Amino acid sequence: MNAETGAADRDGRTGRVWLITGASSGFGRSIAAAALAAGDAVVATARRPEALDDLVAGYPDRAVTAQLDVTDTARIAAVVADTVLWHGRIDVVVNNAGLGMVGAVEETTDQELRDLMDLHFFGPAALVRAVLPHMRRQQSGAIVQMSSMGGRFTFPGVGAYSATKFALEGLSEALAAEVAPHGIKVLIVEPGSFRTGFAGGGALRQTAAMPAYEATVGPVRTDLPGSDGKQEGDPDKAAAAILTALAAENTPLRLPLGNDATDAIQAHLEAARAEALLWEKVSRSTAFAD
Protein backbone atom coordinates (compact mmCIF):
# COMPACT_ATOMS: atom_id res chain seq x y z
CA MET A 1 0.00 0.00 0.00
CA ASN A 2 1.16 3.57 -0.63
CA ALA A 3 1.24 6.65 1.61
CA GLU A 4 -2.30 7.62 0.63
CA THR A 5 -3.98 4.25 1.24
CA GLY A 6 -1.93 2.95 4.14
CA ALA A 7 0.42 0.09 4.82
CA ALA A 8 0.75 -2.86 7.11
CA ASP A 9 3.41 -2.60 9.83
CA ARG A 10 5.34 -5.48 11.37
CA ASP A 11 2.40 -6.40 13.60
CA GLY A 12 -0.04 -6.43 10.69
CA ARG A 13 -1.72 -3.14 11.57
CA THR A 14 -2.81 -1.04 8.60
CA GLY A 15 -2.72 2.69 7.99
CA ARG A 16 -0.05 5.23 7.34
CA VAL A 17 2.87 5.72 9.71
CA TRP A 18 3.49 9.34 10.67
CA LEU A 19 6.58 10.84 12.27
CA ILE A 20 5.80 14.30 13.64
CA THR A 21 8.17 16.75 15.32
CA GLY A 22 7.06 19.38 17.81
CA ALA A 23 3.92 17.35 18.52
CA SER A 24 3.36 18.41 22.12
CA SER A 25 1.19 21.41 21.20
CA GLY A 26 -0.15 23.57 18.39
CA PHE A 27 -0.14 22.29 14.83
CA GLY A 28 1.92 19.23 15.70
CA ARG A 29 -0.55 17.99 18.26
CA SER A 30 -3.54 18.73 16.01
CA ILE A 31 -1.95 16.87 13.10
CA ALA A 32 -1.13 13.91 15.34
CA ALA A 33 -4.70 13.80 16.61
CA ALA A 34 -6.12 14.00 13.08
CA ALA A 35 -3.86 11.22 11.83
CA LEU A 36 -4.83 8.99 14.75
CA ALA A 37 -8.52 9.72 14.22
CA ALA A 38 -8.04 8.66 10.59
CA GLY A 39 -6.80 5.26 11.75
CA ASP A 40 -3.10 5.86 11.19
CA ALA A 41 -0.11 5.20 13.46
CA VAL A 42 1.83 8.14 14.87
CA VAL A 43 5.28 8.55 16.34
CA ALA A 44 4.85 11.89 18.10
CA THR A 45 8.11 13.55 19.06
CA ALA A 46 8.80 16.48 21.33
CA ARG A 47 11.48 17.78 23.63
CA ARG A 48 9.10 16.95 26.48
CA PRO A 49 7.20 13.86 25.30
CA GLU A 50 5.36 13.52 28.62
CA ALA A 51 3.16 16.41 27.41
CA LEU A 52 1.67 13.90 24.95
CA ASP A 53 0.72 11.24 27.51
CA ASP A 54 -3.00 12.06 27.33
CA LEU A 55 -3.06 11.83 23.54
CA VAL A 56 -1.21 8.53 23.49
CA ALA A 57 -3.48 7.10 26.19
CA GLY A 58 -6.42 7.37 23.79
CA TYR A 59 -4.67 5.28 21.13
CA PRO A 60 -2.35 2.88 22.95
CA ASP A 61 -2.07 0.56 19.95
CA ARG A 62 -1.23 3.24 17.38
CA ALA A 63 0.49 6.11 19.15
CA VAL A 64 3.92 6.30 20.73
CA THR A 65 6.08 9.20 21.80
CA ALA A 66 9.79 9.83 21.45
CA GLN A 67 12.05 12.48 22.89
CA LEU A 68 13.54 14.58 20.10
CA ASP A 69 15.25 17.93 19.84
CA VAL A 70 15.51 18.43 16.08
CA THR A 71 18.82 20.25 16.46
CA ASP A 72 20.31 16.95 17.66
CA THR A 73 21.10 15.19 14.39
CA ALA A 74 22.34 12.01 16.08
CA ARG A 75 19.02 11.71 17.89
CA ILE A 76 17.17 12.26 14.59
CA ALA A 77 18.92 9.25 13.10
CA ALA A 78 18.05 7.12 16.14
CA VAL A 79 14.35 8.07 16.11
CA VAL A 80 14.05 7.33 12.38
CA ALA A 81 15.80 3.98 12.82
CA ASP A 82 13.54 3.04 15.74
CA THR A 83 10.42 4.02 13.79
CA VAL A 84 11.40 1.90 10.80
CA LEU A 85 12.40 -0.99 13.09
CA TRP A 86 9.01 -1.00 14.81
CA HIS A 87 6.67 -0.11 11.92
CA GLY A 88 8.73 -1.23 8.95
CA ARG A 89 8.15 2.06 7.14
CA ILE A 90 7.55 5.81 7.42
CA ASP A 91 4.79 7.23 5.23
CA VAL A 92 4.49 10.85 6.34
CA VAL A 93 7.05 13.09 8.01
CA VAL A 94 5.93 16.43 9.45
CA ASN A 95 8.65 18.97 10.22
CA ASN A 96 6.73 21.11 12.68
CA ALA A 97 9.04 21.96 15.61
CA GLY A 98 9.67 25.68 15.82
CA LEU A 99 9.75 28.97 17.68
CA GLY A 100 8.93 32.58 16.94
CA MET A 101 11.45 35.39 16.98
CA VAL A 102 10.82 39.14 17.02
CA GLY A 103 13.62 41.62 16.49
CA ALA A 104 15.15 43.93 13.91
CA VAL A 105 17.98 42.50 11.84
CA GLU A 106 20.52 44.72 13.61
CA GLU A 107 19.15 43.65 16.99
CA THR A 108 19.48 39.94 16.23
CA THR A 109 22.73 38.39 17.41
CA ASP A 110 24.67 35.87 15.39
CA GLN A 111 23.89 33.18 17.98
CA GLU A 112 20.16 33.92 17.94
CA LEU A 113 20.11 33.68 14.16
CA ARG A 114 22.15 30.48 14.07
CA ASP A 115 20.03 28.82 16.76
CA LEU A 116 16.85 29.63 14.88
CA MET A 117 18.33 28.38 11.61
CA ASP A 118 19.33 25.12 13.32
CA LEU A 119 15.76 24.63 14.51
CA HIS A 120 13.87 25.64 11.37
CA PHE A 121 16.27 24.64 8.61
CA PHE A 122 19.22 22.38 9.47
CA GLY A 123 17.14 20.14 11.76
CA PRO A 124 14.35 19.59 9.21
CA ALA A 125 16.94 19.06 6.47
CA ALA A 126 18.62 16.37 8.57
CA LEU A 127 15.30 14.62 9.21
CA VAL A 128 14.48 14.68 5.49
CA ARG A 129 17.84 13.13 4.65
CA ALA A 130 17.30 10.45 7.29
CA VAL A 131 13.87 9.35 6.02
CA LEU A 132 14.42 9.59 2.27
CA PRO A 133 16.29 6.27 1.85
CA HIS A 134 13.31 4.49 3.40
CA MET A 135 10.74 6.38 1.34
CA ARG A 136 12.70 5.80 -1.86
CA ARG A 137 12.86 2.11 -1.08
CA GLN A 138 9.09 1.90 -0.62
CA GLN A 139 8.53 4.27 -3.60
CA SER A 140 6.03 6.36 -1.66
CA GLY A 141 5.79 8.90 1.11
CA ALA A 142 5.04 12.50 1.95
CA ILE A 143 7.11 15.23 3.56
CA VAL A 144 5.17 18.06 5.18
CA GLN A 145 7.20 21.19 5.85
CA MET A 146 5.50 23.56 8.28
CA SER A 147 6.53 26.98 7.04
CA SER A 148 4.51 30.18 7.46
CA MET A 149 3.05 33.01 5.44
CA GLY A 150 6.34 34.52 6.63
CA GLY A 151 8.06 32.01 4.39
CA ARG A 152 6.64 33.80 1.34
CA PHE A 153 7.04 37.45 2.39
CA THR A 154 8.26 39.38 5.43
CA PHE A 155 7.96 42.64 7.32
CA PRO A 156 9.87 44.57 10.03
CA GLY A 157 10.69 42.60 13.14
CA VAL A 158 10.50 39.09 11.71
CA GLY A 159 13.50 39.07 9.37
CA ALA A 160 15.33 36.28 11.21
CA TYR A 161 12.22 34.11 11.44
CA SER A 162 11.37 34.64 7.78
CA ALA A 163 14.95 33.97 6.72
CA THR A 164 14.72 30.47 8.20
CA LYS A 165 11.38 29.81 6.52
CA PHE A 166 12.56 31.23 3.18
CA ALA A 167 15.48 28.81 3.38
CA LEU A 168 13.20 25.88 4.20
CA GLU A 169 10.90 26.72 1.29
CA GLY A 170 13.78 26.99 -1.17
CA LEU A 171 15.14 23.63 -0.09
CA SER A 172 11.69 22.06 -0.23
CA GLU A 173 10.87 23.34 -3.71
CA ALA A 174 14.00 21.69 -5.11
CA LEU A 175 13.35 18.59 -3.00
CA ALA A 176 9.85 18.20 -4.45
CA ALA A 177 11.20 17.96 -7.99
CA GLU A 178 13.95 15.57 -6.92
CA VAL A 179 11.77 13.05 -5.12
CA ALA A 180 8.64 13.12 -7.30
CA PRO A 181 10.02 10.34 -9.58
CA HIS A 182 10.24 8.16 -6.45
CA GLY A 183 6.55 8.59 -5.61
CA ILE A 184 7.24 11.04 -2.77
CA LYS A 185 5.20 14.21 -2.22
CA VAL A 186 6.38 17.45 -0.63
CA LEU A 187 3.84 19.83 0.91
CA ILE A 188 4.89 23.26 2.19
CA VAL A 189 2.28 24.60 4.63
CA GLU A 190 2.07 28.38 5.07
CA PRO A 191 -0.22 29.23 8.02
CA GLY A 192 -1.20 32.69 9.07
CA SER A 193 -2.35 33.45 12.61
CA PHE A 194 -3.65 30.39 14.46
CA ARG A 195 -4.38 29.73 18.13
CA THR A 196 -1.37 27.51 18.66
CA GLY A 197 0.44 29.27 21.50
CA PHE A 198 3.02 30.51 18.99
CA ALA A 199 2.48 34.14 20.00
CA GLY A 200 2.64 33.55 23.73
CA GLY A 201 4.49 31.69 26.43
CA GLY A 202 7.84 30.14 25.64
CA ALA A 203 7.20 29.77 21.90
CA LEU A 204 7.99 33.41 21.12
CA ARG A 205 11.39 34.94 21.73
CA GLN A 206 12.42 38.56 21.43
CA THR A 207 15.82 40.10 20.85
CA ALA A 208 17.16 42.93 22.99
CA ALA A 209 15.47 46.10 21.73
CA MET A 210 17.24 49.17 20.33
CA PRO A 211 15.53 52.59 20.47
CA ALA A 212 16.32 53.14 16.78
CA TYR A 213 13.76 50.49 15.78
CA GLU A 214 10.94 51.41 18.13
CA ALA A 215 8.84 52.87 15.31
CA THR A 216 9.12 49.86 13.00
CA VAL A 217 9.61 46.86 15.29
CA GLY A 218 8.06 48.16 18.52
CA PRO A 219 4.46 47.56 17.39
CA VAL A 220 5.28 43.96 16.46
CA ARG A 221 6.81 43.36 19.90
CA THR A 222 3.51 44.45 21.45
CA ASP A 223 0.91 43.28 18.94
CA LEU A 224 2.14 39.73 18.36
CA PRO A 225 2.05 38.64 22.03
CA GLY A 226 -1.20 40.58 22.41
CA SER A 227 -2.83 38.45 19.73
CA ASP A 228 -2.34 35.20 21.67
CA GLY A 229 -5.63 33.37 22.09
CA LYS A 230 -7.46 35.77 19.76
CA GLN A 231 -6.26 34.47 16.40
CA GLU A 232 -8.85 33.52 13.80
CA GLY A 233 -7.24 30.24 12.78
CA ASP A 234 -8.26 26.88 14.26
CA PRO A 235 -5.30 24.43 14.33
CA ASP A 236 -7.63 21.41 14.17
CA LYS A 237 -9.10 22.74 10.91
CA ALA A 238 -5.56 23.34 9.67
CA ALA A 239 -4.75 19.69 10.36
CA ALA A 240 -7.84 18.61 8.42
CA ALA A 241 -6.78 20.79 5.48
CA ILE A 242 -3.32 19.20 5.49
CA LEU A 243 -4.79 15.70 5.41
CA THR A 244 -7.08 16.77 2.55
CA ALA A 245 -4.13 18.13 0.57
CA LEU A 246 -2.09 14.97 1.11
CA ALA A 247 -5.01 12.80 -0.04
CA ALA A 248 -5.44 14.78 -3.26
CA GLU A 249 -4.21 13.29 -6.52
CA ASN A 250 -2.40 16.55 -7.22
CA THR A 251 -1.12 17.68 -3.83
CA PRO A 252 -0.09 21.34 -3.99
CA LEU A 253 3.52 22.31 -3.41
CA ARG A 254 2.41 25.21 -1.21
CA LEU A 255 -0.73 25.44 0.91
CA PRO A 256 -1.51 28.79 2.58
CA LEU A 257 -3.83 28.41 5.55
CA GLY A 258 -6.12 31.08 6.97
CA ASN A 259 -7.80 34.15 5.54
CA ASP A 260 -4.91 36.39 6.54
CA ALA A 261 -2.29 34.18 4.91
CA THR A 262 -4.35 33.73 1.75
CA ASP A 263 -5.02 37.45 1.35
CA ALA A 264 -1.48 38.54 2.19
CA ILE A 265 0.22 35.98 -0.06
CA GLN A 266 -2.02 36.85 -3.00
CA ALA A 267 -1.33 40.57 -2.48
CA HIS A 268 2.40 39.88 -2.28
CA LEU A 269 2.36 37.89 -5.51
CA GLU A 270 0.47 40.66 -7.30
CA ALA A 271 2.86 43.32 -6.02
CA ALA A 272 5.90 41.25 -7.02
CA ARG A 273 4.50 40.78 -10.53
CA ALA A 274 3.74 44.51 -10.87
CA GLU A 275 7.27 45.43 -9.81
CA ALA A 276 8.81 42.89 -12.20
CA LEU A 277 6.82 44.29 -15.11
CA LEU A 278 7.66 47.88 -14.16
CA TRP A 279 11.39 47.13 -14.22
CA GLU A 280 11.33 44.58 -17.02
CA LYS A 281 13.05 46.87 -19.53
CA VAL A 282 15.96 47.50 -17.16
CA SER A 283 16.10 43.80 -16.25
CA ARG A 284 16.43 42.88 -19.93
CA SER A 285 18.99 45.60 -20.71
CA THR A 286 21.98 43.70 -19.33
CA ALA A 287 22.80 41.40 -22.27
CA PHE A 288 25.81 41.89 -24.57
CA ALA A 289 24.84 43.88 -27.66
CA ASP A 290 26.01 41.12 -30.00
C-alpha positions as CSV (number, residue, x, y, z in Angstrom):
1,M,0.0,0.0,0.0
2,N,1.2,3.6,-0.6
3,A,1.2,6.6,1.6
4,E,-2.3,7.6,0.6
5,T,-4.0,4.2,1.2
6,G,-1.9,3.0,4.1
7,A,0.4,0.1,4.8
8,A,0.8,-2.9,7.1
9,D,3.4,-2.6,9.8
10,R,5.3,-5.5,11.4
11,D,2.4,-6.4,13.6
12,G,0.0,-6.4,10.7
13,R,-1.7,-3.1,11.6
14,T,-2.8,-1.0,8.6
15,G,-2.7,2.7,8.0
16,R,-0.1,5.2,7.3
17,V,2.9,5.7,9.7
18,W,3.5,9.3,10.7
19,L,6.6,10.8,12.3
20,I,5.8,14.3,13.6
21,T,8.2,16.7,15.3
22,G,7.1,19.4,17.8
23,A,3.9,17.3,18.5
24,S,3.4,18.4,22.1
25,S,1.2,21.4,21.2
26,G,-0.1,23.6,18.4
27,F,-0.1,22.3,14.8
28,G,1.9,19.2,15.7
29,R,-0.5,18.0,18.3
30,S,-3.5,18.7,16.0
31,I,-1.9,16.9,13.1
32,A,-1.1,13.9,15.3
33,A,-4.7,13.8,16.6
34,A,-6.1,14.0,13.1
35,A,-3.9,11.2,11.8
36,L,-4.8,9.0,14.8
37,A,-8.5,9.7,14.2
38,A,-8.0,8.7,10.6
39,G,-6.8,5.3,11.7
40,D,-3.1,5.9,11.2
41,A,-0.1,5.2,13.5
42,V,1.8,8.1,14.9
43,V,5.3,8.6,16.3
44,A,4.8,11.9,18.1
45,T,8.1,13.5,19.1
46,A,8.8,16.5,21.3
47,R,11.5,17.8,23.6
48,R,9.1,16.9,26.5
49,P,7.2,13.9,25.3
50,E,5.4,13.5,28.6
51,A,3.2,16.4,27.4
52,L,1.7,13.9,25.0
53,D,0.7,11.2,27.5
54,D,-3.0,12.1,27.3
55,L,-3.1,11.8,23.5
56,V,-1.2,8.5,23.5
57,A,-3.5,7.1,26.2
58,G,-6.4,7.4,23.8
59,Y,-4.7,5.3,21.1
60,P,-2.4,2.9,23.0
61,D,-2.1,0.6,20.0
62,R,-1.2,3.2,17.4
63,A,0.5,6.1,19.2
64,V,3.9,6.3,20.7
65,T,6.1,9.2,21.8
66,A,9.8,9.8,21.5
67,Q,12.1,12.5,22.9
68,L,13.5,14.6,20.1
69,D,15.2,17.9,19.8
70,V,15.5,18.4,16.1
71,T,18.8,20.3,16.5
72,D,20.3,17.0,17.7
73,T,21.1,15.2,14.4
74,A,22.3,12.0,16.1
75,R,19.0,11.7,17.9
76,I,17.2,12.3,14.6
77,A,18.9,9.2,13.1
78,A,18.0,7.1,16.1
79,V,14.3,8.1,16.1
80,V,14.1,7.3,12.4
81,A,15.8,4.0,12.8
82,D,13.5,3.0,15.7
83,T,10.4,4.0,13.8
84,V,11.4,1.9,10.8
85,L,12.4,-1.0,13.1
86,W,9.0,-1.0,14.8
87,H,6.7,-0.1,11.9
88,G,8.7,-1.2,8.9
89,R,8.2,2.1,7.1
90,I,7.6,5.8,7.4
91,D,4.8,7.2,5.2
92,V,4.5,10.9,6.3
93,V,7.0,13.1,8.0
94,V,5.9,16.4,9.5
95,N,8.6,19.0,10.2
96,N,6.7,21.1,12.7
97,A,9.0,22.0,15.6
98,G,9.7,25.7,15.8
99,L,9.8,29.0,17.7
100,G,8.9,32.6,16.9
101,M,11.4,35.4,17.0
102,V,10.8,39.1,17.0
103,G,13.6,41.6,16.5
104,A,15.2,43.9,13.9
105,V,18.0,42.5,11.8
106,E,20.5,44.7,13.6
107,E,19.1,43.7,17.0
108,T,19.5,39.9,16.2
109,T,22.7,38.4,17.4
110,D,24.7,35.9,15.4
111,Q,23.9,33.2,18.0
112,E,20.2,33.9,17.9
113,L,20.1,33.7,14.2
114,R,22.2,30.5,14.1
115,D,20.0,28.8,16.8
116,L,16.8,29.6,14.9
117,M,18.3,28.4,11.6
118,D,19.3,25.1,13.3
119,L,15.8,24.6,14.5
120,H,13.9,25.6,11.4
121,F,16.3,24.6,8.6
122,F,19.2,22.4,9.5
123,G,17.1,20.1,11.8
124,P,14.4,19.6,9.2
125,A,16.9,19.1,6.5
126,A,18.6,16.4,8.6
127,L,15.3,14.6,9.2
128,V,14.5,14.7,5.5
129,R,17.8,13.1,4.6
130,A,17.3,10.4,7.3
131,V,13.9,9.3,6.0
132,L,14.4,9.6,2.3
133,P,16.3,6.3,1.8
134,H,13.3,4.5,3.4
135,M,10.7,6.4,1.3
136,R,12.7,5.8,-1.9
137,R,12.9,2.1,-1.1
138,Q,9.1,1.9,-0.6
139,Q,8.5,4.3,-3.6
140,S,6.0,6.4,-1.7
141,G,5.8,8.9,1.1
142,A,5.0,12.5,1.9
143,I,7.1,15.2,3.6
144,V,5.2,18.1,5.2
145,Q,7.2,21.2,5.9
146,M,5.5,23.6,8.3
147,S,6.5,27.0,7.0
148,S,4.5,30.2,7.5
149,M,3.1,33.0,5.4
150,G,6.3,34.5,6.6
151,G,8.1,32.0,4.4
152,R,6.6,33.8,1.3
153,F,7.0,37.5,2.4
154,T,8.3,39.4,5.4
155,F,8.0,42.6,7.3
156,P,9.9,44.6,10.0
157,G,10.7,42.6,13.1
158,V,10.5,39.1,11.7
159,G,13.5,39.1,9.4
160,A,15.3,36.3,11.2
161,Y,12.2,34.1,11.4
162,S,11.4,34.6,7.8
163,A,15.0,34.0,6.7
164,T,14.7,30.5,8.2
165,K,11.4,29.8,6.5
166,F,12.6,31.2,3.2
167,A,15.5,28.8,3.4
168,L,13.2,25.9,4.2
169,E,10.9,26.7,1.3
170,G,13.8,27.0,-1.2
171,L,15.1,23.6,-0.1
172,S,11.7,22.1,-0.2
173,E,10.9,23.3,-3.7
174,A,14.0,21.7,-5.1
175,L,13.3,18.6,-3.0
176,A,9.9,18.2,-4.4
177,A,11.2,18.0,-8.0
178,E,14.0,15.6,-6.9
179,V,11.8,13.1,-5.1
180,A,8.6,13.1,-7.3
181,P,10.0,10.3,-9.6
182,H,10.2,8.2,-6.5
183,G,6.6,8.6,-5.6
184,I,7.2,11.0,-2.8
185,K,5.2,14.2,-2.2
186,V,6.4,17.4,-0.6
187,L,3.8,19.8,0.9
188,I,4.9,23.3,2.2
189,V,2.3,24.6,4.6
190,E,2.1,28.4,5.1
191,P,-0.2,29.2,8.0
192,G,-1.2,32.7,9.1
193,S,-2.4,33.5,12.6
194,F,-3.7,30.4,14.5
195,R,-4.4,29.7,18.1
196,T,-1.4,27.5,18.7
197,G,0.4,29.3,21.5
198,F,3.0,30.5,19.0
199,A,2.5,34.1,20.0
200,G,2.6,33.6,23.7
201,G,4.5,31.7,26.4
202,G,7.8,30.1,25.6
203,A,7.2,29.8,21.9
204,L,8.0,33.4,21.1
205,R,11.4,34.9,21.7
206,Q,12.4,38.6,21.4
207,T,15.8,40.1,20.9
208,A,17.2,42.9,23.0
209,A,15.5,46.1,21.7
210,M,17.2,49.2,20.3
211,P,15.5,52.6,20.5
212,A,16.3,53.1,16.8
213,Y,13.8,50.5,15.8
214,E,10.9,51.4,18.1
215,A,8.8,52.9,15.3
216,T,9.1,49.9,13.0
217,V,9.6,46.9,15.3
218,G,8.1,48.2,18.5
219,P,4.5,47.6,17.4
220,V,5.3,44.0,16.5
221,R,6.8,43.4,19.9
222,T,3.5,44.4,21.4
223,D,0.9,43.3,18.9
224,L,2.1,39.7,18.4
225,P,2.0,38.6,22.0
226,G,-1.2,40.6,22.4
227,S,-2.8,38.5,19.7
228,D,-2.3,35.2,21.7
229,G,-5.6,33.4,22.1
230,K,-7.5,35.8,19.8
231,Q,-6.3,34.5,16.4
232,E,-8.9,33.5,13.8
233,G,-7.2,30.2,12.8
234,D,-8.3,26.9,14.3
235,P,-5.3,24.4,14.3
236,D,-7.6,21.4,14.2
237,K,-9.1,22.7,10.9
238,A,-5.6,23.3,9.7
239,A,-4.8,19.7,10.4
240,A,-7.8,18.6,8.4
241,A,-6.8,20.8,5.5
242,I,-3.3,19.2,5.5
243,L,-4.8,15.7,5.4
244,T,-7.1,16.8,2.6
245,A,-4.1,18.1,0.6
246,L,-2.1,15.0,1.1
247,A,-5.0,12.8,0.0
248,A,-5.4,14.8,-3.3
249,E,-4.2,13.3,-6.5
250,N,-2.4,16.5,-7.2
251,T,-1.1,17.7,-3.8
252,P,-0.1,21.3,-4.0
253,L,3.5,22.3,-3.4
254,R,2.4,25.2,-1.2
255,L,-0.7,25.4,0.9
256,P,-1.5,28.8,2.6
257,L,-3.8,28.4,5.6
258,G,-6.1,31.1,7.0
259,N,-7.8,34.2,5.5
260,D,-4.9,36.4,6.5
261,A,-2.3,34.2,4.9
262,T,-4.4,33.7,1.7
263,D,-5.0,37.5,1.3
264,A,-1.5,38.5,2.2
265,I,0.2,36.0,-0.1
266,Q,-2.0,36.9,-3.0
267,A,-1.3,40.6,-2.5
268,H,2.4,39.9,-2.3
269,L,2.4,37.9,-5.5
270,E,0.5,40.7,-7.3
271,A,2.9,43.3,-6.0
272,A,5.9,41.3,-7.0
273,R,4.5,40.8,-10.5
274,A,3.7,44.5,-10.9
275,E,7.3,45.4,-9.8
276,A,8.8,42.9,-12.2
277,L,6.8,44.3,-15.1
278,L,7.7,47.9,-14.2
279,W,11.4,47.1,-14.2
280,E,11.3,44.6,-17.0
281,K,13.0,46.9,-19.5
282,V,16.0,47.5,-17.2
283,S,16.1,43.8,-16.2
284,R,16.4,42.9,-19.9
285,S,19.0,45.6,-20.7
286,T,22.0,43.7,-19.3
287,A,22.8,41.4,-22.3
288,F,25.8,41.9,-24.6
289,A,24.8,43.9,-27.7
290,D,26.0,41.1,-30.0
